[in-house]
């Protein structure tokens, strides 16, 4: 069962593979039907974990697949002693992933036009 929890901190297999940059594993899990949306139990999505892990290739792949880029339910992350529940661009900036933040803004420019 590919989407079962495999780690003590409750990351699903696809979330873990995105955060670590294992894009081939991520693609294989997706091909076998594992969702790219946030897990209902942890509220952590593969996109959030790829951003946090600084995995530009995984972020691009997930955005191109249509991963939810409006989600603010990215789970809670501990970064430098702060607990963060982050929107995507904020998470990228907080994680010092500036190139990913720029990608998210340009990929999601329609979200910022009102």
Secondary structure, 3 states (H helix, E strand, C coil): CCCCECCCCCCEHHHHHHHHCCHHHHHHHHHCCCCCCCCCCCCCCHHHHHHHHCCHHHHHHHHHHCCCCCCCCCCEEEECCEEEECCHHHHHHHCCCHHHHHHHHHHCHHHHCC
